[in-house]
C-alpha cells in the first residue's frame, strides 16, 4: 500500500475562544476543553493510576540487549521500563563505531532516566536519558548546551530575536540547554527570567537528590493535571478556567501568580448547585466518546474501532441525501466527517496509526478538498499529528503521537462476557452448545436425567423456537431434561447438571 508524502498541516490558524472546565475529587481530576458549547478535549487523571510521563527516576539496568540495541531498566514499577539506543544521550557523544548500547550500559548500573511514554497495555514505560524539564515558556535540557526553538515559530526574524533574548537573559556560567516554546513569543523578560530561575532550581534539586538516593527512586514527578492545565493549555484564546474545588482553586491561583500570571484573572471558582460537568453537558459527551458509532449532523455517521495495532474510522452516508446528486452527497458527508474525525481523535485521545476509510469519491478536486479540510482540522491538535494522502485503496493514514492511554482504556475494561471480542454468542448458538454437551455427557455417564442451568434468553429459546429440537434430544438420549433460569449467568454461561 503506497503512501504519499506527509501533508503539511497549516500553522498559526486562529483558535476559537475556549473555556476549560476542571472537575476535581480526591480520587480523580477531569478536564474538559469547550468551544462554542462543544467539548473538544477530555483529560482524566486518577490518583490511583496517575500517568508517569515526565517523571525522573534513578533507574537500575536490569538487562542489556545488544541484538535490539536496547535495555530494560528497573525504576520501581510493576514492569521494567524500556530504553532504546536512540534515547541514550551519550550515544551522540561517542564516535560512530562506539555507538553500541553494550559499550554505554552494564547490568546493575544506576542511570538517571525520564519517562517519555506511559506503560500502555502489556508494554512497559519508554525511557530517555536526556532529561527535559518543562516550564511555562521554556523547556530546560540541563545536559545540553544549545538553544532550540519551537517549530511552530516559523518567522526567521522572530526565531533569531527570541534566541538572542534568551542568550542575553541566561546567567553567566549557567547551563545553555533550552527549547523556546511557542508561548515565549509574548513573554516579557521578567517572565522568561522567572522561568529560568524555576527550572534551574528544579534541576539543582533533582541533581542533589540523585546523588543521595538509592536506585529505583522517583526523583521528580510532573505537576498534577490541574496545574499542568495552567502551564500547558491556557492561551490567549482561553476565556475562563472554571474549577469546582475550593482547595484546588487556591492552589491553582497560587501557582498561576508565580508562574502563569496572565492566567490569574481567568481562574474562577464554581459554586453552583448542579455538578460542573453536568451543568455543561460533559457527562453525556463522555458517554458518547465511548460509543462505537458517532452520528454526524446531516445523517451520516462514523464507525470507530480501536485495536492494539491501530484505530480504523469508517465514514458512511447513512440517511443523508443531498439536494443535487449522490456524488455531492458523498462529498458533503466526507467534508463533515473531517471535523468530526479530528475532534474524536482529541476527545478519545486516540494515538498510533489511524486509518480513515472515506466514502469513495470520483472527483480528484473533491479528494483534495477533503484532505485540505482534514489538515485544517488536525492542525488544532496539541499533540503531534502526521497526515498522509489517499492511498491506491482510497484510505487515508494519520499518525498521532501516543504518550498516554486512550479515554476508553482509562474508563473501560475488557468485557468478560465476550472475552474482549466485542460481541456475544446468540442464545440459539448457546442452545446448540448445550445440546452437544448433553449428548457427550449422556454417552459418558449413566445419569437419570439432566438439568440445564442458563440465562433467561437461552431458556426462553428452549421453550419456544428450540422446543422441538429439545424434545428430539430427550427422545434421542432416553432421559428427561429439565430447565432452570440462573439470573446471575451471562448469555454465554451455562451448566449441565447430572441428576
N, C-alpha and C positions, 0 to 999 in steps of 0.2 A: 504494500500500500504506500504509494509515493506521497510525501508531504511537501507542501510548498514551504518557502522560506517564511519564518515568523513575520507576522504583520505588525508593524509599529503601532502601538496604541497612542492616541492623541494625548498631548501633555497640556497642562495648565487650563483644563476646562473649568469653567466656573462651577463651583459646588453649590447646590441648593441649600437654603437655610435649614438647620437641623436642630433637634433637641436630643439631649442624651438623658435617658432615664436610668437611675441607679436604685435597684431594689436590694436591700441588704437584710439578711437574717443571720443568726450565729452560725448556721450550717452552710450558707450559700450566698454568693453575690451574683446578681444578674444585671446585665447592662443592655439596654435597647437603644439603638440609634434610629430616630424617627424623622422622616422628611415628609411634609405635607400630610401628616396623619398616617403615613405608610411606614411600617417597620422595614428598615434596610439592613440592619445588622443585629445579631444577638451574640452576647458573650456571657458564658456561665463559668463561674469558678466555685468549686466546692471545697470547703475546709479540709474534708477528709481525703480529697484526691486532687489537690491543687497542682496545676501544671508546674513543671520544673525548668522550662526553657529560661535561660539566663542565669540559673543557679551556678555557683562556682564551688567546686569540691577539691579537696586534696585527695586525689584518687590513687589507687594502687594497681599496678599492672598485674593482671591475673594470668594472661596468656598472650603471647605474640604469635601471629600467623603470617610467616614470611610469604607463603604462597598467595595470600589475599592482600598482602601489604596492609595489614590492619592488626588491631589488638583489642582484647577485651579488658576493660578497666572496672574494678570494683569501686563503687562510690557510696556503698551503703544501702542500695536499693534491692528490691526482690531479685531483679535480673542484672547481670553485669552489663555495663554500657559498652558502646562500640566506638572505636577511634580508628579512622582511616588515615593513611599516609598523607592524603590531600589536606587533612585538617591538622597536621602536625606543623607547628610554626617553624621548628628547627630545620625542616626539610629544605626550606628556602635558603638556609644559611650554609648548607653543605654543598660541596661540588657534586655535579650530576651523578658521577659514578658511586658516590656515597649516600645517595638519597634512597636508602633502604630502611624500612622501619626497624629491622632487627639490629641496625647499627645505632639506633637512637633510643630504643627502649629495651628493657630486660625485665623478666618476671620478678615481682617483689618491689620494683622501683616505685617511688612515690612521684606523682606528677600532678601539676596544677591544671585542672581541666574545667571547661564550661559547657553546659548542656546547650546544644543548638537545635535539637529535636526531642520532643517528649517521647517516652515509650508509647508505641502505637501497636495495638493488637499483641502479637507474640514477639515483636521486636523490642529490644532494649533501647535506652536513650542513645542518641548520637552526640558525640563529644567533639570538642576542638581544644587544642592547647593555646589557641590565640584568644586571649581574654579581651572582651569588649564590654564597656560599661556605658549604658545609655543615660544621657541627661535630657534636658528639655530641648536644647538647641545643638548639642554636640554628642558624639559617641567617642569615648576615650579608648584608645588602643595603647595601653601603657607599655607594651613590649615593642611597639613600632616607633619609627622616627620620621614619619611623613604625614602630611595633611591631605586627606581626600575630601571630595565634595560630592554631595548627593547628585545622582544623575538627573534628578528632576529639575535641578537648577541648570538650565540649558544655555542661558546667555553667557558668553565667554567673558564679557566685561564684569558681570556680576560675580562670576566664579573667581576671577582674579582679585576683585575687590574684597570679597569675603575672606579669601585665603590671606591676603595682606593684613586685614584687620585682625585675624586670629593670631598671626605670627607676631604682630605688634603687642597684643594683649598677653601672650604667654610669658610667664615669669622667666627670668634668666636661669638656665640650667634645668628647667622643668622638662618632663618628657614631651616630645613633639608629636606623638601619635594621636591624631584626631580625625574624625569624619564630621564634616559640617552638614547638619540636617537641613531639610528644606525650610523648616520654621525659623532658621537663623537669619533668613533674608530680612525679616522685620525686627530682629532683636537689637536692643541697644548694647553699647559697650558694657554697661553695668550688668545687664542680664547675662552676657557672654562670660564676663568675669566671675559672676556668681556660679555659673555652670562649671567653669574651670576649677574653681575652689572646691565645689561639692564633689566633683569627680576625682580630683587629686586626693582629697581626704579619704574618699571611699576606697581608692586603690591602696593608699597607705595602710588603712585598717586591715584590708584583706591580706596584704603582704606580711604584715606583722603577725596576724593570726596563722598564716600558713607556716611560719617558722616555728610556732609554738604548739601546733595541733598534731594529733596522731593521724595516720592515714584513714581515709574514708570519712573525713569530717566535712560537713557543709560549712563553707566559709562565708557565703553570701547568698541571700535569697532575693529575687527580684521583688519589686513593690507589689502589694496586693492589687487586685483588679480595680478597686475603687480609686486608687491613686494613679495607676497606670493610665486610666481614662484621662486624667488631667494632664499627665505628661505627654501622652502619645496621640490623643484623639481630639482634644479641644483645639479649635482653629477659629479663624475669622468668621467662618460660616456657622459656628455654633452659637445659637441664641441663648440657650439655657442648659444648665446641668442640674437636674432635679433629683434629690436623694431623699429617701424616706426614713432615714435613721438619724436621730439627733446626735448620737455619739460619733458616727462616721461623718456627719455633716461638719462637726467641729474639726475632725482630723483632716478632712479634705480642704477646709478653709485654711488651716494651719500650713498644710503642705503647699497649697496654691500661693499663699502670701510669701512663702520662702522661695519657691521655685517657678511658679507659673502665675505671676501677678495679674496678667490680663484675664485669667480665668476667675479671679475672685468675685467680680460683680455678677458673674453668670451663674454662680452656685446658689441654689435655692433649696430650702428645707420644705419637703412636702408634709403637710399635716392634715390632709383630707380624711374623711371617714372611710371612703372606699379605698381598697388597696391601690397603690400607684399603677401597677401593671394592668389591673382590671379596668381602672379608670380610662386608660389609653388603649384598651383592646389588645394588649400584648399577649395575654394568656391564650386568647383564641388564635393569635398568629403563631404561637409556639406549637400548638396542636396541628395547625396547617403545615408547618415546616417539617413535621414528622410524617406527613402523608405521602404516598407514592405518586398520587395524581395532583397536579396543580392546574386549576382552571384559569383560562385566560379570559379577558374581559368580553371579547366578542364571540365566545362559543368554542374556540379552540382549547387545547389543553396540552400539558407536558406530562410525560411519564418518566419519573426519575428512579433509577435503580442503582443502588450503591453496593459495590462488592469490594473485596480486599484489593483486587488488582486495579480497578478503575470504576468510574461512575459513567453511566450512559443516560442520555437525555433524549427522549423521542418526542418530536413535535407532531401533533395531529390537528386536523381542521375541526373535528367534532361536528357540532351543528352549525358552524359559521358558514353562511352563504353570502358571498359578496354581491354587490349590486350589478357588476358587469359580467364577468365570466369566471370560470374556475381558476384560471391562471392568476387572475387578480386576487381571488380569494386566498390562494396559496401564498402569494407574495405578502399580503397583509397579515396573514397568520404568522408567517416566519418573522416579519418585522416586529410584530407584537411580542413574539417569543424571545427575541434577543434581549429585551429589557427584563423580562421575567427570568430568563436564564441567569443573567448577571446578578440579579437580586437574590435568586435562590442559592447561588454559589456563596454569596456573602452570608446570607441568613443561616444556611445549614453548615457553613464553614467546610465546604467540600474541597478536598485537595487532591493532589496527584494528577492522574490523567483523566480528563473528562472528554467523552466522545458525544458529539451532538449530531443527531440524525434529523436534519431539517426536512420538510416536505420537498420532494424533487421539484426543481424549477428549470424550465427550458431556457429561460432568458438569462444570458450572461450579465446583462445590466441589472436584473433582479438579484442575482447571486452577489454581485459586487456591492449593491446597496445594503443587502442583509449583513454582509461581512463588515461593512463600514459602520453600520448601526451597532453591531455586536462589539466592535472595537471601542466605540464611544462609551458603551455601557460598561464594559470591563475596565475602562480607564479610571473609573471612580473607585476601584477596589484598593484598599490599603495594603493588601497582600500582593506579592509579585505574581503577575499573570502573563503567560505567553499564549498567543493565538496564531494558529496556522490556517491556511486557506482550505478550500474544498479539495478533498481527495478525488480520485477517479471513481470512487464508490459514492460520492456525494456526501461524505461525512466531514465534519469539522472537528479538529482536535484542539483542546485547550489544556494547558498545564497550569496548575495553581499551586504555589508553594504550600506544603503541608507541614505545619510546625506543632499542631495540637489535634486532638480528636475532634471529629465532626460532631455536630449537635446531636445527631441520632445516637452516636456511640456514647455520648455523655449521659443522655437521658434515657436510653433504652438498653435492653439486653436481648440476647437470642431467645426465640420462642421455644420453650421446652416441648410444646405440643407437636410442633412440626420439625423439631431438630434443626432449627435455623433455615429451613428450606423456603419459608415464606408462604407455605401452603400446607393444607392438611388433607389426609385421605378422606374420601367421601364416606358417608355412612354405608353405602352399598358395598364399597371396597372392603370395609371392615367386616361387614356381614359375611362376605365370601371367605375372608381370612379365618373368621371364627368357625365357619363350616369345615374348612380344611383341617383346622386344629382338632375339631371334634372327631373327624374321620381318623386322624393319626392316633388320637388317644383311645378311640374305640378299638383299634387294632392292637394297641399295646396293653390296655388294661381291661379287666372284666368287671366294669362298673355296672351298677344297677340303673344308672341314668346320669344325665349331665345337666348342670345349671349354668346358664350364660349370664355373667355379670358384665354390664356395659353401660355406656352413656345413653341418655334418653333418645337421641335421634337414631341410634343403632337399634334399640329395642323397638322403636316405632316402625323402623324399616322391616324388622322381622314380623311384626304384627300386620303389616299392610302389604307392601309390594313384594316382599320376600317370604310371605307366609306359605306360599305353595312350595318353594324350594326347601323351607324348613320342614314341612310335612314330608317331603320326599326324603330328606335326610333321616328323619325319625324312622321312616319305613326301611331305609337302607341299612341302618345300624341296628334296628330292632330294639332300641332303648328309648325311653321318654326323655324329652329335653324341655326344661323349664326356663323362664326368662325373669331376670331381676334387674331393675334400674339402679345404677350406682351414681348418685348425684355428684360425687366428687371426681368422677372419671372424666377425662377429656375424650373427645370423639374417637381418638385412635387407641385408647386404652380399653382392655377387656381381660377377663379371666374366665376360664372354663373349669368349673368345679366338678369333681367326680363324686357321685352320690353312692 
